[in-house]
Amino acid sequence: MPILKSSEKDVRRTKRRRERNLAVQTRLKTVLSKVRKAKTKDEAKTAYKAAESLIDKASVKGHLHKNNAARKKSRLLAGISKLA
């Protein structure tokens, strides 16, 4: 356990950040898997809209690097275009 008050505060702050980051990452993984598991092109497109929004938000807030976000969106679109 930390001795200094500022260190205790750092521990609390780190815990809040970790929980927030974990929530964002979990939401992203779930939405991305829905796009990948879609059977039809229409399902995939609707799931992609939600995924694109979350990816952009995560990128703006610093959870994802902008190039990583762009790559994820590009690969999802490439997968959707392969669907019959």
Secondary structure by P-SEA (a helix, b strand, c coil): ccccaaaaaaaaaaaaaaaaaaaaaaaaaaaaaaaaacccaaaaaaaaaaaaaaaaaaaaaccccaaaaaaaaaaaaaaaaacc
